[in-house]
């Protein structure tokens, strides 16, 4: 029986692929085991003991339900479907198994309580979400109950939402206000048990736009604690609980159109801690920067904490309802006697205490760049003072792939320069793996709308995708700038340098008025990584 159901699932997949215009193959070996397996279990209130299972999970092609009452045969259920089973009164350990198309299985044991007594000792907890406006969570638990229904009381939404006894269910209202929330706890008995509460649904004031994007900086000119623009200090803990939870404070990472920011809720004080035994020397930096948005805080106090001699604070006023761009001179801390060569923690304190919430982004130390330090087209990578901060992406685990500046390994043919960019595409890397470099100024297209790149490829026929982005443009659902241009070229020689040309005007998205300030290279685009290495040099306009 199991084999038949698995074959059917593969057949359905084959039909779906056959009807699609996408001819790419599916790597079944790469499919991961199912996650978040559970089942909503409901029972009819008629003393029959008829229980209905609605299994849930991620990455599941089919479920098996073992009822736990001595029934030997499993019930097979497709995603979104239900199965019913009649129990005698008692407590049973059911087993829900989720299976993927490649046969990987995840199973959970779930208790099923079948009682012909009405639920007793019903306890209901209703809370507003601390970071999402108008979102309410209900948790209900009672003796003898199997599940409960929640009527949230919003006009036009008469149907209840069901949850297992003791589990939680959430609902987001259209409008804040007072609503009559009714909870009906149910067992297999005819009689149910109810709880009703007039509950105030609240707003969470939050920003509707992101903070300004930080400028391009050399890696030597910035030490980033939290930003998407720069590379953050590794291992930083943005939510170490130093006892704030006991004062009613909380925290979350808030995401706005793909842009993540820290959210400290009812801020009393909050720490930011570097990894164990880690500290940073900011004595060579000039300012500490952060962007702060609040609806109800009047001031924020920022302290740097030194391993050597404690902490010193600086207080800044805040304007509600807008982003506050704050730059604190490092000298404001050192003038108080603080040693800043071994900073290992930061502390933030809100005024009023434990009352208002803040959203914080772009926390970093920086110094003014030298006038001679600029990364812009043309790029030949020969500078001894510039830091070419390439960032790799698209490894098998979606992390970074190796990218580095190295001595030219093949000084021959069209490229005898000293320094080149090395991009490894390891086995299993994503088809879109590559590396990006931020420029210090936007590209001036008066110098040309075609790009030449000198490329060394290990094979003929490798597609090289050249892309440029405006990093300040709005982000898409994946957090990538929406203003960009992409052009492909194909290698014609193997294990030798050649010059590839990318005509930007051939792309419909290209507009010379756009502020492109990032260069991205995709080696062997469209092909999964196979452990190959590519080299790039001399990115020039003409």
KAJO-V497926 format. One record per residue. N is the residue number from 0. RES is the residue in three letters. SS is DSSP state (hx for helix, st for strand, lp for the rest). PSI is psi in whole degrees, 0 to 359 (NA if undefined). Layout:
n->{N & N}
res->{RES & RES}
ss->{SS & SS}
psi->{PSI & PSI}
This chain:
n->{0 & 1 & 2 & 3 & 4 & 5 & 6 & 7 & 8 & 9 & 10 & 11 & 12 & 13 & 14 & 15 & 16 & 17 & 18 & 19 & 20 & 21 & 22 & 23 & 24 & 25 & 26 & 27 & 28 & 29 & 30 & 31 & 32 & 33 & 34 & 35 & 36 & 37 & 38 & 39 & 40 & 41 & 42 & 43 & 44 & 45 & 46 & 47 & 48 & 49 & 50 & 51 & 52 & 53 & 54 & 55 & 56 & 57 & 58 & 59 & 60 & 61 & 62 & 63 & 64 & 65 & 66 & 67 & 68 & 69 & 70 & 71 & 72 & 73 & 74 & 75 & 76 & 77 & 78 & 79 & 80 & 81 & 82 & 83 & 84 & 85 & 86 & 87 & 88 & 89 & 90 & 91 & 92 & 93 & 94 & 95 & 96 & 97 & 98 & 99 & 100 & 101 & 102 & 103 & 104 & 105 & 106 & 107 & 108 & 109 & 110 & 111 & 112 & 113 & 114 & 115 & 116 & 117 & 118 & 119 & 120 & 121 & 122 & 123 & 124 & 125 & 126 & 127 & 128 & 129 & 130 & 131 & 132 & 133 & 134 & 135 & 136 & 137 & 138 & 139 & 140 & 141 & 142 & 143 & 144 & 145 & 146 & 147 & 148 & 149 & 150 & 151 & 152 & 153 & 154 & 155 & 156 & 157 & 158 & 159 & 160 & 161 & 162 & 163 & 164 & 165 & 166 & 167 & 168 & 169 & 170 & 171 & 172 & 173 & 174 & 175 & 176 & 177 & 178 & 179 & 180 & 181 & 182 & 183 & 184 & 185 & 186 & 187 & 188 & 189 & 190 & 191 & 192 & 193 & 194 & 195 & 196 & 197 & 198 & 199 & 200 & 201 & 202 & 203 & 204 & 205 & 206 & 207 & 208 & 209 & 210 & 211 & 212 & 213 & 214 & 215 & 216 & 217 & 218 & 219 & 220 & 221 & 222 & 223 & 224 & 225 & 226 & 227 & 228 & 229 & 230 & 231 & 232 & 233 & 234 & 235 & 236 & 237 & 238 & 239 & 240 & 241 & 242 & 243 & 244 & 245 & 246 & 247 & 248 & 249 & 250 & 251 & 252 & 253 & 254 & 255 & 256 & 257 & 258 & 259 & 260 & 261 & 262 & 263 & 264 & 265 & 266 & 267 & 268 & 269 & 270 & 271 & 272 & 273 & 274 & 275 & 276 & 277 & 278 & 279 & 280 & 281 & 282 & 283 & 284 & 285 & 286 & 287 & 288 & 289 & 290 & 291 & 292 & 293 & 294 & 295 & 296 & 297 & 298 & 299 & 300 & 301 & 302 & 303 & 304 & 305 & 306 & 307 & 308 & 309 & 310 & 311 & 312 & 313 & 314 & 315 & 316 & 317 & 318 & 319 & 320 & 321 & 322 & 323 & 324 & 325 & 326 & 327 & 328 & 329 & 330 & 331 & 332 & 333 & 334 & 335 & 336 & 337 & 338 & 339 & 340 & 341 & 342 & 343 & 344 & 345 & 346 & 347 & 348 & 349 & 350 & 351 & 352 & 353 & 354 & 355 & 356 & 357 & 358 & 359 & 360 & 361 & 362 & 363 & 364 & 365 & 366 & 367 & 368 & 369 & 370 & 371 & 372 & 373 & 374 & 375 & 376 & 377 & 378 & 379 & 380 & 381 & 382 & 383 & 384 & 385 & 386 & 387 & 388 & 389 & 390 & 391 & 392 & 393 & 394 & 395 & 396 & 397 & 398 & 399 & 400 & 401 & 402 & 403 & 404 & 405 & 406 & 407 & 408 & 409 & 410 & 411 & 412 & 413 & 414 & 415 & 416 & 417 & 418 & 419 & 420 & 421 & 422 & 423 & 424 & 425 & 426 & 427 & 428 & 429 & 430 & 431 & 432 & 433 & 434 & 435 & 436 & 437 & 438 & 439 & 440 & 441 & 442 & 443 & 444 & 445 & 446 & 447 & 448 & 449 & 450 & 451 & 452 & 453 & 454 & 455 & 456 & 457 & 458 & 459 & 460 & 461 & 462 & 463 & 464 & 465 & 466 & 467 & 468 & 469 & 470 & 471 & 472 & 473 & 474 & 475 & 476 & 477 & 478 & 479 & 480 & 481 & 482 & 483 & 484 & 485 & 486 & 487 & 488 & 489 & 490 & 491 & 492 & 493 & 494 & 495 & 496 & 497 & 498 & 499 & 500 & 501 & 502 & 503 & 504 & 505 & 506 & 507 & 508 & 509 & 510 & 511 & 512 & 513 & 514 & 515 & 516 & 517 & 518 & 519 & 520 & 521 & 522 & 523 & 524 & 525 & 526 & 527 & 528 & 529 & 530 & 531 & 532 & 533 & 534 & 535 & 536 & 537 & 538 & 539 & 540 & 541}
res->{UNK & UNK & UNK & UNK & UNK & UNK & UNK & UNK & UNK & UNK & UNK & UNK & UNK & UNK & UNK & UNK & UNK & UNK & UNK & UNK & UNK & UNK & UNK & UNK & UNK & UNK & UNK & UNK & UNK & UNK & UNK & UNK & UNK & UNK & UNK & UNK & UNK & UNK & UNK & UNK & UNK & UNK & UNK & UNK & UNK & UNK & UNK & UNK & UNK & UNK & UNK & UNK & UNK & UNK & UNK & UNK & UNK & UNK & UNK & UNK & UNK & UNK & UNK & UNK & UNK & UNK & UNK & UNK & UNK & UNK & UNK & UNK & UNK & UNK & UNK & UNK & UNK & UNK & UNK & UNK & UNK & UNK & UNK & UNK & UNK & UNK & UNK & UNK & UNK & UNK & UNK & UNK & UNK & UNK & UNK & UNK & UNK & UNK & UNK & UNK & UNK & UNK & UNK & UNK & UNK & UNK & UNK & UNK & UNK & UNK & UNK & UNK & UNK & UNK & UNK & UNK & UNK & UNK & UNK & UNK & UNK & UNK & UNK & UNK & UNK & UNK & UNK & UNK & UNK & UNK & UNK & UNK & UNK & UNK & UNK & UNK & UNK & UNK & UNK & UNK & UNK & UNK & UNK & UNK & UNK & UNK & UNK & UNK & UNK & UNK & UNK & UNK & UNK & UNK & UNK & UNK & UNK & UNK & UNK & UNK & UNK & UNK & UNK & UNK & UNK & UNK & UNK & UNK & UNK & UNK & UNK & UNK & UNK & UNK & UNK & UNK & UNK & UNK & UNK & UNK & UNK & UNK & UNK & UNK & UNK & UNK & UNK & UNK & UNK & UNK & UNK & UNK & UNK & UNK & UNK & UNK & UNK & UNK & UNK & UNK & UNK & UNK & UNK & UNK & UNK & UNK & UNK & UNK & UNK & UNK & UNK & UNK & UNK & UNK & UNK & UNK & UNK & UNK & UNK & UNK & UNK & UNK & UNK & UNK & UNK & UNK & UNK & UNK & UNK & UNK & UNK & UNK & UNK & UNK & UNK & UNK & UNK & UNK & UNK & UNK & UNK & UNK & UNK & UNK & UNK & UNK & UNK & UNK & UNK & UNK & UNK & UNK & UNK & UNK & UNK & UNK & UNK & UNK & UNK & UNK & UNK & UNK & UNK & UNK & UNK & UNK & UNK & UNK & UNK & UNK & UNK & UNK & UNK & UNK & UNK & UNK & UNK & UNK & UNK & UNK & UNK & UNK & UNK & UNK & UNK & UNK & UNK & UNK & UNK & UNK & UNK & UNK & UNK & UNK & UNK & UNK & UNK & UNK & UNK & UNK & UNK & UNK & UNK & UNK & UNK & UNK & UNK & UNK & UNK & UNK & UNK & UNK & UNK & UNK & UNK & UNK & UNK & UNK & UNK & UNK & UNK & UNK & UNK & UNK & UNK & UNK & UNK & UNK & UNK & UNK & UNK & UNK & UNK & UNK & UNK & UNK & UNK & UNK & UNK & UNK & UNK & UNK & UNK & UNK & UNK & UNK & UNK & UNK & UNK & UNK & UNK & UNK & UNK & UNK & UNK & UNK & UNK & UNK & UNK & UNK & UNK & UNK & UNK & UNK & UNK & UNK & UNK & UNK & UNK & UNK & UNK & UNK & UNK & UNK & UNK & UNK & UNK & UNK & UNK & UNK & UNK & UNK & UNK & UNK & UNK & UNK & UNK & UNK & UNK & UNK & UNK & UNK & UNK & UNK & UNK & UNK & UNK & UNK & UNK & UNK & UNK & UNK & UNK & UNK & UNK & UNK & UNK & UNK & UNK & UNK & UNK & UNK & UNK & UNK & UNK & UNK & UNK & UNK & UNK & UNK & UNK & UNK & UNK & UNK & UNK & UNK & UNK & UNK & UNK & UNK & UNK & UNK & UNK & UNK & UNK & UNK & UNK & UNK & UNK & UNK & UNK & UNK & UNK & UNK & UNK & UNK & UNK & UNK & UNK & UNK & UNK & UNK & UNK & UNK & UNK & UNK & UNK & UNK & UNK & UNK & UNK & UNK & UNK & UNK & UNK & UNK & UNK & UNK & UNK & UNK & UNK & UNK & UNK & UNK & UNK & UNK & UNK & UNK & UNK & UNK & UNK & UNK & UNK & UNK & UNK & UNK & UNK & UNK & UNK & UNK & UNK & UNK & UNK & UNK & UNK & UNK & UNK & UNK & UNK & UNK & UNK & UNK & UNK & UNK & UNK & UNK & UNK & UNK & UNK & UNK & UNK & UNK & UNK & UNK & UNK & UNK & UNK & UNK & UNK & UNK & UNK & UNK & UNK & UNK & UNK & UNK & UNK & UNK & UNK & UNK & UNK & UNK & UNK & UNK & UNK & UNK & UNK & UNK & UNK & UNK & UNK & UNK}
ss->{lp & hx & hx & hx & hx & hx & hx & hx & hx & hx & hx & hx & hx & hx & hx & hx & hx & hx & lp & lp & lp & lp & lp & lp & lp & lp & lp & hx & hx & hx & lp & lp & lp & lp & st & st & st & st & st & st & st & st & st & lp & lp & lp & lp & lp & lp & st & st & st & st & st & st & st & st & st & lp & lp & lp & st & st & st & st & st & lp & lp & lp & lp & lp & lp & lp & lp & st & st & st & lp & lp & lp & lp & lp & st & st & st & st & lp & lp & lp & st & st & st & st & st & st & st & st & st & st & lp & lp & lp & lp & lp & st & st & st & st & st & st & st & st & st & st & lp & lp & lp & lp & lp & st & st & st & st & st & st & st & st & st & lp & lp & lp & lp & lp & lp & st & st & st & st & st & st & st & st & st & lp & lp & lp & st & st & st & st & st & lp & lp & lp & lp & lp & lp & lp & lp & lp & st & st & st & st & lp & lp & lp & st & st & st & st & st & lp & lp & lp & lp & st & st & st & st & st & st & st & st & st & st & lp & lp & lp & lp & lp & lp & st & st & st & st & st & st & st & st & st & lp & lp & lp & lp & lp & lp & lp & lp & lp & lp & lp & lp & lp & lp & lp & lp & lp & hx & hx & hx & st & st & st & st & st & lp & lp & lp & lp & lp & st & lp & lp & lp & lp & st & st & st & st & lp & lp & lp & hx & hx & hx & hx & lp & lp & st & st & st & st & st & st & st & lp & lp & st & st & st & st & st & st & st & lp & lp & lp & st & st & st & st & st & lp & lp & lp & lp & lp & lp & st & lp & lp & lp & lp & lp & lp & st & st & st & st & st & st & st & st & lp & lp & lp & lp & st & st & st & st & st & st & st & st & lp & lp & lp & st & st & st & st & st & st & st & st & lp & lp & lp & lp & lp & st & st & st & st & st & st & st & lp & hx & hx & hx & hx & lp & lp & lp & lp & lp & lp & lp & lp & st & st & st & st & st & st & st & st & st & lp & lp & lp & lp & lp & lp & st & st & st & st & st & st & st & st & st & lp & lp & lp & lp & lp & lp & lp & lp & lp & lp & lp & lp & st & lp & lp & lp & lp & lp & lp & lp & lp & lp & lp & lp & st & st & st & lp & lp & lp & lp & lp & lp & lp & lp & lp & st & st & st & st & st & lp & lp & lp & lp & st & lp & lp & st & lp & lp & lp & st & st & st & st & st & st & st & lp & lp & lp & lp & lp & lp & lp & lp & st & st & st & st & st & lp & lp & lp & lp & lp & lp & hx & hx & hx & lp & lp & st & st & st & st & st & st & st & st & lp & lp & lp & lp & lp & st & st & st & st & st & st & st & lp & lp & lp & lp & lp & st & lp & lp & lp & lp & lp & st & lp & lp & st & st & st & st & st & st & st & lp & lp & lp & lp & lp & st & st & st & st & st & st & st & st & hx & hx & hx & lp & lp & lp & lp & lp & lp & lp & lp & lp & lp & lp & st & st & st & st & st & lp & lp & lp & lp & lp & lp & lp & lp & lp & st & st & st & st & st & st & st & st & st & st & lp}
psi->{315 & 317 & 322 & 314 & 322 & 320 & 320 & 318 & 318 & 323 & 317 & 319 & 318 & 319 & 315 & 319 & 324 & 332 & 353 & 151 & 345 & 114 & 9 & 152 & 161 & 124 & 96 & 330 & 336 & 350 & 129 & 161 & 151 & 155 & 165 & 46 & 133 & 184 & 134 & 123 & 120 & 158 & 144 & 143 & 65 & 16 & 20 & 339 & 22 & 113 & 136 & 131 & 129 & 94 & 149 & 154 & 175 & 137 & 24 & 134 & 339 & 147 & 150 & 133 & 120 & 120 & 340 & 14 & 21 & 349 & 124 & 325 & 135 & 153 & 133 & 131 & 132 & 155 & 133 & 350 & 168 & 166 & 144 & 153 & 138 & 125 & 155 & 165 & 133 & 182 & 128 & 151 & 95 & 161 & 126 & 125 & 126 & 136 & 138 & 175 & 333 & 11 & 2 & 141 & 144 & 133 & 151 & 150 & 130 & 127 & 137 & 116 & 117 & 107 & 140 & 15 & 146 & 149 & 145 & 159 & 47 & 127 & 125 & 132 & 124 & 128 & 149 & 141 & 137 & 343 & 351 & 121 & 136 & 18 & 126 & 139 & 133 & 134 & 127 & 139 & 138 & 153 & 142 & 356 & 152 & 323 & 178 & 155 & 142 & 123 & 111 & 350 & 11 & 136 & 136 & 1 & 68 & 339 & 141 & 166 & 131 & 151 & 154 & 150 & 125 & 346 & 174 & 152 & 139 & 155 & 139 & 121 & 158 & 323 & 139 & 155 & 193 & 128 & 146 & 109 & 127 & 128 & 127 & 109 & 136 & 140 & 197 & 357 & 161 & 323 & 139 & 172 & 134 & 157 & 136 & 139 & 136 & 110 & 136 & 116 & 127 & 160 & 148 & 111 & 131 & 159 & 148 & 351 & 158 & 161 & 161 & 141 & 130 & 155 & 163 & 136 & 153 & 149 & 330 & 350 & 4 & 143 & 109 & 133 & 315 & 110 & 159 & 353 & 318 & 174 & 119 & 155 & 126 & 144 & 11 & 136 & 114 & 353 & 49 & 124 & 103 & 24 & 2 & 327 & 326 & 346 & 9 & 0 & 158 & 182 & 159 & 167 & 114 & 137 & 128 & 105 & 43 & 351 & 119 & 146 & 158 & 142 & 110 & 118 & 130 & 58 & 113 & 284 & 151 & 135 & 156 & 121 & 132 & 169 & 157 & 135 & 18 & 140 & 163 & 145 & 109 & 17 & 337 & 357 & 158 & 329 & 152 & 124 & 145 & 151 & 129 & 131 & 134 & 153 & 344 & 0 & 143 & 325 & 158 & 132 & 128 & 127 & 138 & 140 & 121 & 145 & 336 & 311 & 43 & 217 & 154 & 140 & 157 & 130 & 135 & 139 & 152 & 143 & 123 & 148 & 13 & 164 & 128 & 114 & 111 & 127 & 113 & 120 & 136 & 332 & 339 & 338 & 315 & 331 & 344 & 6 & 9 & 136 & 125 & 15 & 352 & 55 & 126 & 353 & 155 & 153 & 137 & 133 & 133 & 147 & 120 & 158 & 129 & 37 & 309 & 167 & 152 & 152 & 128 & 135 & 163 & 62 & 114 & 155 & 146 & 165 & 159 & 135 & 155 & 143 & 332 & 348 & 98 & 134 & 114 & 165 & 142 & 154 & 120 & 355 & 22 & 353 & 140 & 353 & 335 & 148 & 114 & 94 & 69 & 143 & 117 & 154 & 159 & 28 & 176 & 326 & 18 & 9 & 193 & 148 & 158 & 132 & 138 & 161 & 125 & 170 & 136 & 117 & 352 & 78 & 87 & 169 & 233 & 1 & 104 & 21 & 171 & 318 & 141 & 168 & 128 & 123 & 117 & 140 & 85 & 164 & 133 & 354 & 152 & 155 & 339 & 19 & 146 & 201 & 148 & 154 & 124 & 138 & 156 & 350 & 157 & 157 & 131 & 108 & 1 & 342 & 1 & 151 & 12 & 149 & 133 & 135 & 130 & 124 & 139 & 117 & 144 & 358 & 159 & 143 & 10 & 129 & 130 & 118 & 124 & 128 & 145 & 145 & 154 & 104 & 344 & 355 & 159 & 149 & 149 & 188 & 341 & 6 & 13 & 145 & 140 & 344 & 114 & 169 & 138 & 135 & 139 & 152 & 160 & 135 & 147 & 352 & 159 & 143 & 37 & 158 & 143 & 161 & 121 & 145 & 136 & 110 & 104 & 330 & 347 & 348 & 130 & 333 & 350 & 136 & 118 & 346 & 347 & 151 & 73 & 126 & 21 & 135 & 134 & 134 & 132 & 103 & 138 & 50 & 138 & 358 & 134 & 152 & 142 & 23 & 30 & 160 & 137 & 149 & 146 & 151 & 164 & 74 & 111 & 150 & 155 & NA}
